Amino acid sequence: MKKKIVSLLLAASMLSMAATGCGNNAGNETETAAVETSEEAPAEDTAETEENVDAAESTEAEEATEADETADAEESADATGEKVLRAGATSGWFGAETLDVANGWDGWIMSIYGISENLLRLNEEYVPQPYIAESYEQVDDTTWKFVIRDGVTFSNGNPVTAEAVKACFERTYANNERAEGTLGIASIEADGQELTIVTKDPNPTMLNDLCDPLLGIYDASAEPDAELGVACTGPFVATSFTSMDHVDMVKNENYWGSEPKLDRVELKIVDDMNTLAMALQNGDIDMIARMDAAETEMFSDASEYTIDAATSTRSAFLVYNLQHEGINDPAVREAIGWCVDRESFADVVYNGYSEASYGVYSTAVPFGGTDGLTLTIDKFDPEKAKEILADAGYEDTNGDGTLDKDGNELSFKLMTYSYNNETLQLADMMQAELANVGIGINIETMDVMVETEQDGDFDIVIDSYAMAPIGTPQYFTNLVFVSDASDNFGKYSNAKVDEMAKKMSTTFDVNEQYDLSRQICQEIVNERPFDFIASTKLIFCYRNNVSGVTVNPSEYYMMTSDIDVN
């Protein structure tokens, strides 16, 4: 009975934390203050205190009875044979703002949820496979034909036709600025189940681009529901959704593929990995998606837990705001780079589930690693940083330990995610090391940083992206590196990079694509508008009663029809 009560209280705590986010710190301080006041109560208040204790015990007994009844009711529901998966993750993995594929990055999250699907789907080698489209044909360098699979319906029962896909893409392109950078479409024609797409330029990565969750398929014939978004084709359908908090789903009774093994799914957002770990240990959830590497040691008992990890293309990296004084100096950026202890970050903070990065892309892809690159930084060397800053004319003229030049101090605002323990630890490491060389760092954290990045209200950002989720170098180059890229928040501009990026996006010669990518990476290494720190692994941890889990390196897919709970 006591175990049931503890489990219910922890579940309530999880929901509370998801709702309040980082505000929990203030709550903890309040509780501590209350305890201290109670300990200092005068002797004459003892009788009143005992009465309060008796009343509290009575209340606790009543609450225990209610919790007991609730737990029994939950056991009764489970006894019906309904299969329910309860999973938790931080907002970085589950955090959709809406259930509308066309909104921001929500399509990515909806793909993870198992709500939305694409014309094509990536296998574990990043090779596109037919999915909603049963076949395709390349007519010429700019024209592609796709045959939409017969019998596929949206979750609302409406048929998926070529016309429906055309309407979906047209709406996405009208509502999301990333769409044009993902796939430049000149025209779309629909004829029955045949969809013809003509691109503005020859596009060698057409099939990979169509796997991007931004181009997920949904029914655009009606306005999205205010809560439940758009009707898609995936194995699960949302029944309840609160932005950045939770989503509850049931299996899609109209699903075109194999029948989902689960009846219901409850996904909760909790931006505290310790709370998630406790919930998994206590049985309140069955799985943690994208677990912090530091927590893996708690679940080393293979008789009870399974840890699955895939080497993805995700990297932790620094974004420098080249519009701001001081950080726009290449010497300062290079000095910062020498002060990042990449090996300690990868081996200690990431518990070995990462590798130090001195280039750009992860070694998980054929165009990644440092082969063929001339590195400007290849180790941790703060003394080298001091030399660079001195040679660039920076001095401590105010005697406060912070270097300056021409009256401008090297003191910067560094932003990172409030829920990401690894990037938070990297921020602390950087703050300490940079202080030793005369650079001040003020750390600020946010749950969602996109608006701040778009506004340019930062000097340095520690970010985390899957850099080649569709398996091509064009993806991240066109998203971040080119001058007018949607996520080029630091306003980096290099005409040579822009020219090479355009050529890379139109050549069908894979070797030439990779060679151009290496040349672009060399420009990035030389100019350091970004600093790539570590290539990380995607980690799932779940109880052994869960089966059918596949950790895809693309990071797109989690909830599939194969996942089961015994």
N, C-alpha and C positions, 0 to 999 in steps of 0.2 A: 504493500500500500504506500509506504513511504517513498519507494522508488517512483511510483506513478505520480505522486505529488510533485516531487523534484522535477520530473520530466515536464509536467504541465507548466510549472513555474518558469522553467528554462525556455519553454516555447513562447510563453508570454513575454519573457525578457527579450527574445529574438525579435518578436514583432515590434516591441517598443523601440529597440535599437534601430531597426530598419526605418522606423518613422522619424526618429530624431537625428540619425546620422552621427556626426561628430559632436553634437550637443551633449552626448553622454558625459563628457568630462566635467561639465558644470554640475550635472546631477550628482556625480560621485563626490565632488567637493562639498556639496550641500549635505549629503549623508554623513560625511566625516565630521562636519561641524556639529551636527545634531548629536552624534555620539559623544563628542568632547563636552558639550554642554550638560548632557545627562550625567556624566561622571563627576562634574563639579557641583551637582545639586546639593543644597544645605541639608543638615540632618533633620530639621523640623519638617521637611517635605517627604520623609520616609513613608509615613502611613499612606499619604496620597499616592505615592509612587507604587506601593504594594497594591492599592486598589486598581491602579491603571494596569499593572501587570496581570492581575486576575482577569480584568476585562479583555486585555489583549489575548490571554490564553483562551478565553471563551470564544473570541472572534476567530482565532487561529483554528480552533476545533471545528467551528462552523465552516470555515473556508476549506479545511481538510476534507470534510464530508462532501461539500459541493464538488471539490476537485476529484474526489473519489468517484462520485456519480458520473462526472464528465468522462473520466478515464474509462469507466465501465461501458459508457455509451459508445466511446470510440472503439473499444474492443468488440462490442456488438456489431458495429458497422464493418469492422475488418472480418468478422465471422461470416459475413454474407458472401465472402469470396471475391470481393472487389479488389482489384490490384491497383495499389496507389504508390507512386514514387514521390518522396519528398526530398528535394535537393536545395542546397543553399550555395550562394556565391556573393561576391561583392558586386557593387554597381558597375565595375569595370567589365564584368562578364554578362550579367543579367540586366543591366540598367537601361532599359528602353524608356524613352520619353512618351512614345505613343505606340500603338500597334498598326502603324501605317508605314508600309515599306518605303514609300517615297519621302518620308520625313527624316532628314539628317542621316544618322547612321543606324536608324531603327531596323532597317532591313537586315542588317548583320545580326542583331539580337534575335529577330524573328526567325532567322535561319537556325540559330542555336536552339531556340524554343521548339523547333519542329513545326512551326506554323506555316512558314513560306518556303517555296521551292523554286528552282530555276529551270529554264529549258534544258540546260546541261548541268552535270554535277561532276566535281573533281574526285578522282580516286586518291589513294594515299601517295601516289607518285605525281600528283598534280596534273594528271592527264584527264581532259574533259570527256565525259561519257554521256550518251543520250539519256534524257530523263523525261521531262514533260514533252520535249521534242523526241520523237522516236527515231528520226534520221535527219541528216543534213547533207547539203551538197554545195560545194564552192563552184559557182558558175564562172566567175572571173576574179580578178584581184579585188574588186569592190562589191561583188554581188554574191549573196549567200541565200540559199533556200532551206527552210526548215519545215518538216512535216510534224504537226502537232498530234500527239498520241490520241487515238480515238478512245472515248469512254472516260476521259478525265473530267471531273467536275470540280468547281470551287466548293468550299465547305457549305455554302448556301444552296447547293444543288444546281446552280447554273453551269452550263457546259463551257469547257475551255476550248475556244475556237481560235483560229488565227486572228480574227477580228478582235476578240477579247484581249489577246496578247498585244495587238497593235494599240488598242485603247489604253492598256496598262502602261506600255512604254511611253506613249505620248503624255500621259499624266505625270509619270515620274520625271520626264525631261522638263516638264513645265514647273515642277515643284522642287527639284533638287539640282543645285549647280554642279554637283560632282558628276552627274550623269554624262554630260558632254565630254568631260575629261576621261570618263571611263570608256565610252564607246561613241565615236563621232558618227552619228547616223545622218545620212542625206535624205533617205526616204524609206518608208515601210509600206508594203502592199499586202493585203490579205485576200485569200481566195479559198473559201472553205476551211480546210485544215492546213493549207499551205501558206507559210509566211515568208515573204521575200524582204530581206534587209539589204539596202545599198548604203555603203559607208562613204564618207567624204573623201577618204584617202585609202589606199591599199592598207589592209589591217591584218598582219600576220598572227595576231593574238586574238582574233575574233572569238574563237570558241572559248578560250580562257576568260575573256572579258564577260561573256554571257553567263559565267559561273559566279560573277560578283553578286552578292546578295542584294545590292542596290537594284539589280535588274530581276529581282524576284517577281513571280507572276501572281497577280491578284485581280479581283473583279472590280474594274473601274467604272462599272455601269451605275453605281450608286455612291453617294457620299459616304466616307468612312463613319462608322458608328463612333460617337463621342468617347466611349470607353473601350470598346472591343475592336476598333479599327476596321480593317478591310478583310474580306473573305479571301482566303488563299487555298492552296491545294495540299498542304502538309498533313501529316498523320494526327496532328492535335489541333484543337480549337479552343480558344480562350473563352472562359465563362466569367472570369473576374480579373480585372487588371487595375493596378494603381501604379502610376509612374514612379520609377525608382524605388519600388517597395515590394511588389509581388505580382505573380500571375498564376492563376489557377486554370487548368485545362482539362478537357475530356478528350477521349479519342474521337477522331473525325469519322463519323458513321458513313460518310460519302467518300472515304479515302480510296484512291484508285489503285494503290499498291497493296502489299500484304497487310492483313488486318493488324492494327497495333495491339501488342500484347498487354499494354497497360490500359486500365479504365480511366484513371485520373492521374494528374500530375500537379504537384504543388511546388512552385519555385519561389524561394524567398530571397530577398536581398538583405544581407547583413554586412555592413562595412566594418566588421571586426572579426579577423580570422580566428582569434582565440575563442570567441563565442561560437563561431561555426564549428571549430574543432571539438568543443565541449558538447555541442548538439549532436555531432556524429558519434562521439563516444557514448553518449547517453541514449542513443537510439531515436532521438527526436527527428533526425533527418537520416536519409540513406546514403547521400552522396554530397561531396563538395566538388564543385566544378572550378577549375583553375585555382587550385590550392597553392598557397605560399609554400615555397620549398622548405622553409624553416619548420613547418608543421609536420612534415612527412615522418620525422623520427617518432612522433607520437603514435603512428599507425603502422609500425613495423611488424606487427603480429599478422603473418600471412594467413593464419587460421581463421582470422576474423575480418581482415580488411584486404582490399586489393588497391595497389597504387599503379596507375597507368600513366605513362609519360611519353609524349611524342616530341621530337625535335622539330619545332616550328620555325618560322622565319621572324618571330617576334624579337625585337631588340629594345633595350632601354637606351635612350640617347638624349643628348642635350640639344636644345634649339636655342640659338643665340639671336637676339633681336638686333639686327644690323642697323636699325634706325636710331638706336640709343647711344649716347656718348659713352666712350670707354669700352663697352663691349663690341663696338664696331671696329676696334683696333685689332688687327690680326695677331699682333704680339700678345695682347691680353688673352685672346682666345687660345693661342698656343700654350701660354703659361698655365691656363686653367687645365688644358688637356694633360700636361705633365703632372698635375697634382691629383689626378684621379687614379686611385689604386684599383685598377681593373681586376687584377688577379684575386685580391682579397674580396672584392665585391662578388665575383663569380663563385669562388670556392667557399667563402664563409657565409655571406649573406644568402646566397642562393643554394647553399648546402651541396654544391657540385652539380645542381640542375641547370647549369649555365656555362658558357665559355666566354672568356675575355675577348673583347673586340677592339682591334686597332684599325680595321678597315671600315667597310660599310655593311655589306650583307653577310648573313650567316653562312657557314660552311654547309648548311643543309641543302643549298641550291647550287647548281653547277657554275653559276656566275658569281658565287660568293667567296668568302675568305680573302686572304691578302696576296695570293699568288699574282704576280704581274704588277703589283702596286709598289711604289716607292714611298715608304712610310715616313712621316714627319715626326711621329711619336710612336715609340715601340716599347715603353716601359713606364713605370712610376718613378719620377725623379723630380721632387720639389726643388732641389738645388738648381737644376737646370731652369726651372721656372723663374727663380730669383735672378739668374743671370740674364734671361730674356727681358724681364721687366726693367732691370737696371740699364741694359743696353738701349732700351726704348725710352729712357729718360724719366722713369717713374721713381719718385723719392717720397720718404715720409717727412714732409716738410712741417706737418702739424705735431709731430711727436706722439701721435695716438696709435701708431702701429699700422695705419692704413695708408697705402701709397697713393700719391696723386701726381698730376702733371697739369700745368697751366690752370691750377685751381680746381681741377676736376678729380674728385676722389674715386678710387676703384672700390665702390660699394654698390652691390647689385641686389635686385629682388629676384629670388629664385622661386618658381612655382612648381608644384607637383601635386599628385593625387593624394587626397586625405586618407584613402582606404588601402593604398598600395604600400605594404610594409617594406618591400624591397626598395622602392624609389624613395621612400621616407628615410630609410637608413643611408641610401646613397647621398641624399641631401645633407644629412648630418655629417657624413664622412667628408664631403666636399667643404662644408662650412668650417670644419676643424682644420683641414689641410690648407685651405686657401687663407685662413687667418694667419697661418705661419709664414706665408709669403707676402702678406700685406694686402690681401683682397678680402673685403668684407662681404658677407652673404647674409641676407635677411630672408628667411624661409617663410613662405605662405602656402597654405594647402587649400584645395577645393575638391569637391566631389566631381564636378564637371568643369573642365577648363576651356572648352571650345570658345565660348563667348569672350573670355579674357584673352585668349590667344588671337582671336579675330580682331579684337580691339587694340592689340599690341601693348597691352598693359602688363608688360613683363620685361625683364632683362634676359633671364635664362629660364627655360622650362625643362624639367626632366619628364620626358614623354615615353610612351611605350606603344609601339605599333607592330602589327604583323606586316612586315615589309614586302613580302612577296606571296600573299595568300593564294593568288591564282597561278603562282609558279613562274612569273615573268618579271624581268627587270623593268619593263615599261610601267608597271603598276605604280611603284613607289616614285619613280622618276617623274611621271606625269602628275602624281598627287602632291609631291612635296618639292622636288628640285627645280622644276622649270619656273621661269619668272612669274607667270600668271597662274601658277598651280593653286588650287583651292585651299590646300593645307600648308602653303609656304608662308607660315605665320611670321617668320623672321625677316621676310622680304629680301631673300637672297636672289640675286640676278646676275647671270653669267651668260653672255651671248653665245659663247662656245658650247656651253651645256645645252642651251635651248636648241641650237642647230643639231647637235648630236642626238638629242632626245627625239627630235622630229624624224631624223633619218632612221633611228632605231625602231621607231613606231611604224615604219613603212617597209622595211626590208624583210623579205621572207627567208633570208639566209640566217639560220640560228647562230652560226659561228660569228657572223658579222654583228648580230644583236649583242652577243656576249662581249665581243671586243669593244663595241661602243659603250656598253655598260661599264666596263673596266676603265675606259678613258674618262667617263663621267665621274666615276668613283675617285679617280686620281685628282680631278679638279676639286672634289669635295674634301679630300684628305689635305690638299695643298692650302685651300682657302679657309677650311674649318668653319663654315657657317653652321655646321652640325658636328656633334662629336658622339660617335657610337661607342657605347661602353660595354655592353654585354648582350650576347645572343642567348635567349632563354628557352626553356622547355615548357610545354603545356602539360600540367599535372592534374589528373582526376584521382580522387580517392573515394572509395565506396565500400559499403559492407558486402560481405560475400554472398548475401542473399540476392544481390543485384547481378544481372547477367545481360549480355548483349550490348555492352558499352563499347563504342569504338572512338578512340581519340584520333581524330583526323588532323594532320599537321596544318591544314588550311585554317583551322579553328572555326570553320563555318557550321559544322554539323555536330549536334550533341543528342537531342531527343529524336530518335528514330523509331520506326515501328518495331524494331528488334529488341529494344530494351524491355527487360522483364524483371519482376520482383517475385521471389518465391516466399 
